[in-house]
Amino acid sequence: GGVPSGPPPPSGEEKGVGYAEVERLVDESPTGSRGVLYLPWLQGERSPFTDPNASGCFLGIRADTSKADLYRSVIEGVCYSFCS
């Protein structure tokens, strides 16, 4: 199935974060994003049941959560959503 409401791709260097920077950041965080989870339901979800009110969020953020952990959790959350 698809992910109808995952985050948009990086828009480029004009906002300071391009693909190369995202890739570098993702590589800095270990698999599992040090416990940070991202739910990519920014416009509802349709599986395992349709819920137009479902919303995206980060879970497990702590004082020592890094930018790299957040980026990796987004990649992992979207990939997991594709596979589920």
N, C-alpha and C positions, 0 to 999 in steps of 0.2 A: 504494500500500500504506500501511498504518498504521504507527505507531510504538508498539508495545505497551508500551514502557518509558521513554518520555521523562520529563523531570522534571515534578513536579506544578506546577500554576499557583501563583503567589504566593498565600499564604493570607490576605493582607490586612495592614492597618496594625498589627495587634497584634504582629507580628514585625518591624516597622520597614521592611518593603519591600512596597509595594503596586504596583499596575499603573503608576501615574504615575511612581513612582520607577524601576521597571524600564525604562520607556520613556525616561526621562531618561538613565539610565545607558547604555542601548544607543545612544542618539544621540551620546554622548560618544566612542565608539570607532569607528574607521573600518571600512568594509567589510573583512572578512578578519580582524578582531579583532587586528590587529598580530601575526599569525602564530599565535595561540592557536587550537587545534582542540579541539572537544568531541565525544566519541562518546557518544551518548545511550542506550547499551545497558545499562540498569540491571538488566534482568531477562532478559538473553540477546538474541539477534537471530534473525530468521527469513528474512532476505533479504540477500545472494543465496543463502545456504544456512542451514539451521537450525543454530544453535549456542547451546544453552541456557547454555553457560558463558561466552559473550562478556560482557564487562563494560565499563561506561562509564569514561571517563577524560578528563582534560585533557592535551593535548600542547602543547609549545612555551611553557610558562610560564617566565618569566625574572624577575629581580629587579625589573624595571620594569613588569611586567604589572599592570594596574590592575583594580579591581573592575569597571569598565565593560567592559574587554576580556573578562573572564570571562562577564559577563552576555550580551554580544553573541555570544560563541562558542557559548553554549548555544542562543540563538535560531537562529543560523546552522546549528548541528549538527542540531537537530531539523528545521528546514526542509529541509535537504539530505537528511536521511533520508526525509522524506515524498516527495521528488522522485525518489529513486533506486530 
